[in-house]
Amino acid sequence: LAHLRDVNMEDLLRREPVEIDLEEIASYIGGKTVLVTGAGGSIGSELCRQICSASAARLIMVDNCENNLFDIEQELLQNHEYNTEVIPVLINVTNRAMIERAFQKFNPQVVFHAAAYKHVPMMERYPIEAYFNNVIGTKNTAEIADAYGVQTFILVSTDKAVNPTSVMGATKRLAELTIKDINRTSKTRFAAVRFGNVLGSRGSVVPTFIKQIEKGGPVTVTHPEMKRYFMTIPEAVQLIIQAGAMARGSEIFVLDMGEPVKIKDLACDLIRLAGREPGRDIQIEYTGIRPGEKLYEELFTDREDMYATKHQRIFISKKEIDEQYINVG
């Protein structure tokens, strides 16, 4: 059981991880002032590490969770390899006046908007909070980025925004449409990145399964046919940074995550990694699909055309594609 704590998330992907040359693509970050919302989250904190590695001049870390913001600040300050000035800002993206004050004070050139509520069943219970945080928070941050002349704005979205059946998915789709609308008249380049499920992120399925296995089970799966696309935290963050390098405005970037994985198969993999046998030592219990959930997710809507780019395993959705993106070979 002790080995479970050291599980390599890449071993659970059932495909080769995508690797991107960060040195090549992060040149637009070096020497710049970069602002990250949701900086204390699983994606946001890894973004902060990569931004420091790319030698940004200043990193403005925005989060409304005091503990998360404190943790990532301390981690970055204690890494003496980084030369980036790290500035924590404890505010909520729904507070437009405070967000504007941060932009006015620090004048960021690149913005990664990762702040969001993400748990589907929880957002079904609190739809108004989901709307304010995911939609109004995005609108506030994007409009202010436009007003203050930010060069590049990347929205972190989700595959749940495609034909959404949940409140969370619908709010993220509205967030995508919001930045696409602002992009029409803005000099700022606005783009979005869609993820599948991120392995190992806070509150995700793997940490939940590990806790259940450590207690002897059962491991709870909603439905035997439930499938999801998976990616690791480093893959997700590399895609965000890549999107910032490629963005010309209004695109949605998606990573080729291979075939979707059945959640029950992921549970069985983890049980075996713990030296147990599924169904004998640790039981799998099916609890039923929760409100807002789908059996499988999609990466693009029927109205969106998917194009390969010149970067392997990165796809782009846009009705009017600049030819320089397309992998014509």
C-alpha positions in Angstrom: 0.0 0.0 0.0 2.9 2.4 0.7 3.8 2.2 -3.0 0.5 3.9 -3.9 1.7 7.2 -2.6 4.5 7.1 -5.2 2.4 6.2 -8.2 3.7 7.6 -11.4 0.7 9.2 -13.1 2.2 8.6 -16.5 1.9 4.8 -15.9 -1.9 5.2 -15.7 -2.3 7.0 -19.1 -2.2 3.8 -21.2 -0.4 5.8 -23.9 2.9 7.6 -24.3 3.0 11.0 -22.6 3.1 14.0 -24.8 6.4 15.9 -24.6 6.9 19.5 -25.7 10.1 21.5 -25.8 9.3 24.2 -23.2 12.5 26.1 -23.9 11.5 26.6 -27.5 7.9 27.7 -26.8 8.4 29.7 -23.6 10.4 32.5 -25.2 7.4 34.8 -25.1 7.4 34.5 -21.3 11.0 35.3 -20.7 11.5 38.8 -19.2 7.7 39.4 -19.1 5.3 40.1 -16.4 2.9 37.1 -16.2 -0.3 36.8 -14.2 -1.9 33.5 -13.3 -5.4 33.3 -11.8 -6.1 30.2 -9.7 -2.4 30.1 -9.0 -2.7 27.9 -5.9 -4.6 25.1 -7.7 -3.1 21.9 -9.2 -2.8 23.4 -12.7 -2.2 26.9 -11.6 0.7 26.0 -9.3 2.5 23.9 -12.0 2.0 26.8 -14.4 3.7 29.1 -11.8 6.7 26.7 -11.6 7.0 26.5 -15.4 6.8 30.3 -15.7 9.6 30.7 -13.3 11.6 28.1 -15.2 11.0 30.2 -18.3 12.6 33.2 -16.6 9.7 35.5 -16.5 10.6 38.9 -14.9 7.6 38.9 -12.6 4.9 36.3 -11.7 1.7 37.7 -10.3 -0.1 34.8 -8.5 -3.9 35.5 -8.0 -5.9 33.2 -5.9 -8.8 33.5 -3.3 -7.5 30.6 -1.1 -5.1 31.9 1.4 -3.5 28.5 2.2 -2.9 27.5 -1.4 -1.5 30.9 -2.3 0.9 30.7 0.7 2.1 27.2 -0.2 3.0 28.0 -3.8 4.6 31.3 -2.8 6.8 29.6 -0.2 7.8 26.8 -2.6 8.9 29.2 -5.3 10.8 31.5 -2.9 12.7 28.6 -1.6 13.9 27.5 -5.1 17.0 29.5 -5.6 17.3 28.5 -9.3 14.5 30.9 -10.1 15.2 34.6 -10.7 11.6 35.6 -11.2 10.0 38.1 -8.8 7.0 36.3 -7.2 4.1 38.4 -6.0 1.0 36.7 -4.4 -2.3 38.6 -4.7 -5.2 37.3 -2.5 -8.3 38.3 -4.4 -11.4 36.7 -6.0 -11.8 37.0 -9.8 -15.5 37.9 -9.2 -14.3 41.1 -7.5 -13.9 43.3 -10.6 -12.5 46.3 -8.8 -9.8 44.3 -7.1 -8.8 42.5 -10.3 -8.6 45.9 -12.1 -6.4 47.3 -9.3 -4.0 44.3 -9.8 -3.7 44.9 -13.6 -3.3 48.6 -13.0 -0.5 48.0 -10.5 1.4 45.2 -12.2 0.6 45.7 -15.9 0.9 42.0 -16.9 1.7 41.2 -20.5 0.6 37.5 -20.5 -2.4 36.1 -18.5 -3.2 32.5 -17.8 -6.8 32.3 -16.5 -7.0 29.0 -14.5 -9.4 30.1 -11.7 -12.6 28.1 -11.8 -14.9 25.8 -9.9 -14.5 22.4 -11.4 -16.4 19.7 -9.5 -19.4 18.7 -11.5 -21.8 17.4 -8.7 -20.9 20.3 -6.4 -21.7 22.8 -9.1 -25.0 21.1 -9.7 -25.9 22.0 -6.1 -24.5 25.6 -6.4 -25.2 26.8 -10.0 -25.2 30.5 -9.1 -21.7 30.2 -7.6 -20.5 28.3 -10.7 -21.9 31.0 -12.9 -20.3 33.9 -10.9 -16.9 32.2 -10.6 -16.6 30.6 -14.0 -18.4 33.1 -16.2 -18.4 36.5 -14.5 -14.8 35.8 -13.2 -13.7 35.1 -16.8 -15.5 38.1 -18.1 -14.0 40.4 -15.5 -10.5 39.2 -16.1 -10.7 39.1 -19.9 -12.3 42.6 -20.2 -9.7 44.1 -17.9 -6.9 42.3 -19.8 -8.3 43.9 -23.0 -8.5 47.3 -21.4 -4.9 47.2 -20.1 -3.3 46.0 -23.3 -2.3 42.4 -22.3 -0.6 40.7 -25.2 -1.8 37.1 -24.7 -4.7 35.7 -22.7 -5.2 31.9 -22.3 -8.4 30.5 -20.8 -8.1 27.0 -19.2 -11.3 25.2 -20.3 -12.5 21.6 -20.2 -13.9 18.9 -22.5 -17.0 19.2 -20.4 -17.7 22.4 -22.2 -18.5 20.4 -25.4 -22.3 19.7 -25.6 -22.5 20.3 -21.9 -25.0 18.4 -19.7 -23.7 19.9 -16.4 -23.7 23.4 -14.9 -20.0 23.3 -14.7 -19.6 22.4 -18.4 -22.1 25.0 -19.4 -20.3 27.8 -17.5 -17.0 26.8 -19.1 -18.6 26.9 -22.6 -19.9 30.4 -21.7 -16.4 31.4 -20.6 -15.1 30.2 -24.0 -17.7 32.2 -25.9 -17.0 35.2 -23.8 -13.3 35.4 -24.7 -14.1 34.6 -28.4 -16.5 37.6 -28.4 -14.0 39.9 -26.7 -11.3 38.8 -29.2 -13.3 40.2 -32.1 -12.5 43.8 -31.3 -9.4 43.4 -29.1 -5.7 43.8 -29.8 -5.1 41.1 -27.1 -4.8 37.5 -28.4 -7.5 35.5 -26.6 -7.5 31.7 -26.9 -8.7 28.7 -24.8 -7.3 25.3 -24.0 -9.6 22.2 -23.4 -8.4 19.5 -21.1 -9.6 16.0 -20.3 -9.5 14.9 -16.7 -6.1 15.7 -15.1 -4.6 12.7 -13.3 -3.5 13.5 -9.7 -5.1 17.0 -9.5 -6.7 18.0 -6.3 -10.0 16.2 -5.7 -9.6 14.1 -8.9 -10.4 10.4 -9.2 -6.9 9.0 -8.5 -6.4 10.5 -5.1 -9.9 9.5 -4.2 -9.3 5.9 -5.3 -6.0 5.7 -3.4 -7.7 6.8 -0.2 -10.4 4.1 -0.7 -7.8 1.4 -1.4 -5.8 2.4 1.7 -9.0 1.9 3.8 -9.5 -1.6 2.3 -12.2 -0.5 -0.1 -14.7 -0.6 -1.7 -13.5 1.6 -4.6 -16.5 3.5 -5.8 -17.1 3.9 -9.6 -20.2 5.6 -10.9 -20.9 3.3 -13.9 -19.0 0.3 -15.5 -19.0 2.1 -18.9 -17.9 5.5 -17.7 -15.0 6.8 -19.9 -12.8 9.8 -19.7 -9.9 11.4 -21.5 -6.9 11.7 -19.2 -3.7 13.8 -19.1 -1.1 14.5 -16.5 -0.5 17.8 -14.9 2.8 18.5 -16.8 1.0 17.7 -20.1 -1.8 20.1 -19.3 0.6 22.9 -18.4 2.8 22.3 -21.4 -0.4 22.6 -23.6 -1.3 25.9 -21.9 2.1 27.3 -22.6 2.2 26.0 -26.1 -1.2 27.6 -26.7 0.2 30.9 -25.6 3.0 30.6 -28.1 0.7 29.6 -31.0 -2.3 31.8 -30.3 -3.4 34.4 -32.9 -6.8 34.9 -31.4 -10.1 33.0 -31.0 -8.7 29.5 -31.1 -9.5 26.5 -29.0 -6.5 24.2 -28.5 -6.9 20.5 -27.6 -4.3 17.8 -26.8 -4.6 14.4 -28.5 -5.0 12.3 -25.4 -5.4 9.0 -27.2 -8.4 6.8 -26.5 -10.6 7.5 -23.5 -10.0 5.2 -20.5 -12.7 3.4 -18.6 -12.8 4.6 -15.0 -13.2 1.0 -13.8 -10.0 0.0 -15.6 -8.2 2.9 -13.9 -9.5 1.6 -10.5 -8.3 -1.9 -11.3 -4.8 -0.6 -12.3 -4.5 1.2 -8.9 -5.7 -1.8 -6.9 -3.1 -4.1 -8.6 -0.4 -1.4 -8.1 -1.2 -1.8 -4.4 -0.6 -5.6 -4.6 -4.3 -6.5 -4.4 -6.7 -8.2 -6.7 -9.8 -6.4 -7.9 -13.0 -8.1 -6.9 -11.2 -10.4 -4.4 -9.1 -8.3 -2.1 -10.7 -4.9 -2.9 -14.3 -4.7 -4.2 -15.4 -2.2 -6.8 -18.8 -0.7 -6.1 -21.0 1.0 -8.7 -22.8 4.0 -7.3 -24.7 5.3 -10.3 -24.1 8.4 -12.6 -24.2 11.6 -10.6 -26.2 14.7 -11.6 -24.7 16.4 -14.6 -22.3 13.6 -15.6 -22.1 12.0 -19.0 -20.9 8.4 -19.8 -18.2 9.9 -22.1 -16.8 13.3 -23.0 -16.2 14.9 -26.4 -13.4 17.2 -27.5 -15.2 19.2 -30.2 -18.8 20.1 -30.9 -20.4 19.1 -34.2 -20.1 22.7 -35.4 -16.3 22.9 -34.8 -13.8 21.7 -37.3 -10.7 20.0 -36.0 -7.4 20.7 -37.6 -4.0 19.3 -37.0 -1.3 21.8 -36.3 2.4 21.7 -37.1 3.0 20.6 -33.5 2.5 16.9 -33.1 -0.7 15.8 -31.2 -2.0 19.4 -30.7 -5.3 20.1 -32.5 -7.1 23.4 -33.0 -10.7 24.4 -33.5 -11.5 27.6 -35.4 -13.9 28.4 -38.2 -11.3 30.6 -39.9 -7.9 29.1 -39.6 -4.7 30.9 -40.5 -2.8 28.6 -43.0 0.4 28.8 -40.9 -1.2 26.6 -38.3 -2.3 23.7 -40.5 -0.1 20.7 -40.9 -0.5 20.5 -44.7 2.1 17.8 -45.0 
